[in-house]
Amino acid sequence: MDEVTLERRTKETDISLTLSPKGPAEISTGIGFFDHMLTAFSVHSRFGLKLRVAGDLQVDGHHTVEDTGIVLGKAFAQALGNKENIMRYGSCYIPMDEALAFASVDVSGRPYLVLQGHFPPVMIGAYDSALTEEFFRAFAFNAGITLHLQILYGGNAHHMTEALFKAAAHALRKALYPASGVLSTKGAIDV
């Protein structure tokens, strides 16, 4: 995995992101809970993530969250290159107090998202829990990965969301473990 730096500027957001194989998490999106989730994602995946987002938060957090997923996904796609020498698949369950989340990923070049489970429709600080699916959809489709996520149970939206971000991070890290060659009967991924 290579280090990648991307920028994206629209009328709604201004994003600067550096993704690296290791390093610190330095994240500022203007939405405290989202910063916390992305920090957890960085720490638990063990990828370095430097991210600065200026978004139209006077509207709401939607553009900030979705556009961050877009840029992070594009960075992963670029960092992975031809997807050789990786395990390709990874899965993980993460418990967090009363909540249990599951994630499974295929670094396949075929983007897809399945998210099952019900988030209480609440604000977690300035973060709308409904934006969790928007983030992961944007991330999966722009990274070119198949991502299945499930909240098996829980009652606290903070715990449920955090467990999901951590499960996704661990599953992705497992999928990127070193392996020999290309794990595909076609001899190539993304063909």
N, C-alpha and C positions, 0 to 999 in steps of 0.2 A: 504494500500500500504506500503510495506516494503522498507527500504533503501537497495540498491544493489550497490556493487562495482564490476566492471568487468575490465579485461585487455585483450587486443588482440594485438599480435605481429606477423607481417608477414614481408616479404622482402620489402613490399611497405609502411606499416604503423606500428606505435607503439602507441597504444591508451590506456589511463587509464581514466575510467569514474566512477563517483559516482552519482547515481540518488536517491533523497530522497523526502519524502512527502512535505517538505518545506525546505527553506534555500536559500543561495545566488547562483548566477550564476557566476562561475569562469571558463572562457572558453578561451582556447588558441589552435587554430588549425593551425596557420600560414597563414590563409586566413582571413584578416580583416573583409570583408563583411559577410563571413560565421560565424565568431564569433558573429557579430552583430545579425544575424538571429537566432542563437542558444540562445543568450542572450534574445532576444525577445520571443522566444519559452518558455524559462524557466520562465521569468517574467510573461507572460500572462497565462501560464498553472499553475503557482504558485508552480511548482516543483523545488526543489533544483537540480542544475546540476553543478558538477565539472568535467571538461573535459580537458585533455591534449592530443594533437595529434601531433606526428612528422611523417610527410608523405613525399613522394618522390615528393615534389613540383617542383623539377628541371624538372620533366616530365610534369606535370600539376596538377590541383586540383582534378581530377577525383577520384583517390584512396582515398584521404583524405576525400572527401565528402561522397562517397559511403560507405566506411568502418565505418565512424562515424554513418551513418544511421543504419548499421548492429549492431553495439555495443549498440547504444541507443535503438534500437528495442528489442534486447535481454534483456537489462536491464528492459524495461517496461514489457516484458513477464514474467520475473522472479519476478518482484515486485508485479505483479497482482495476482500471485498464481492461485487459482482455480476460480477467477473472481466472487466470491460470494459477495453479499451486495454492488453492484454498479449499477448505472442506465443503464449501458451498451451502450446506444445510446447518441450521442450529435451532435449538429449542430450549426454553427455560420456563419454569414456574417460579414466581416470586411471591412469598407471603409478606404482608405488611399489616400487622395487628389483625384486625377482623377481616381484611381483604385478601383475596388470592387472585393473581393474574397469571396468564400464560401467553407466551409468544413463540411463534415458529416462523422461520425465515428460509427462503430459498433465494440465493443470489444467482438468479437465473437469466436476467435480462428480460424477463417477462413480468411487467409490473401488474400487481394485483393487491388489493387490500380486502380482508375480511375482518371486521371488528364486531364481536358479539358481546353482549352485556349491556347493562343499563347503568348509566351514570346519573346520579341525582341531578336534575337541572338546576344547578346552583352556581353562584359565583364563589370562587376560591380566591379571596383577595380581589384583585382586578382581573382574574382569569375566569372566563366562562367555560365550565366543564364540557360544554358541547363542542368546543374547539379542539378537543383532544383528537377526535376522529378526523377533523380537517387537517391537523398537523400530520398525522400518520398517513393519510391518503396522499397528501402532497409529497411527503418524504418518499413513500414507497414507489409512486409513479415516476418521480424524477430520479430516484436511485436505480430504477429498473429491477426491483426486487419483488418477490411475492412475499407478503407479510400477513400472517394470520395472528390476530390478537383476541384475547378473551378475558373478560372479567368474570370469573367463576362465581364470586360472591363478594359482598362487602356492604357497608352502610355509610362509610365516611368517604366523601368524594375526594378528599385530599389523599387518603390512603390508597384508594382505588386507582387514581390517576398515577400516583408515584410508583405503585407496584407495576403498572403497565409500562411506564417509561423504563424502569429498571429491567423488567423481563425482556423488552425489546432490545435493550443494550446488551444484555448477556447473550441472547440468541444471536444477535448480529456478530458479536465478538467470536462466538463458537463457530459461526459460518466462515469466518475469515482466518481460522487457525490454519497454519501451513499444512499443505498436502502436496502430493506429487502429481504433476500433470493436470489434466482437465477432467473433472468428474462428470462426464457426460458420454452416453453411448454414441453421440454424434461426433465426438472428438473436439467439440467446441461449445462454448456457452454463448447464447445470444445469437444463434444462427437459425 
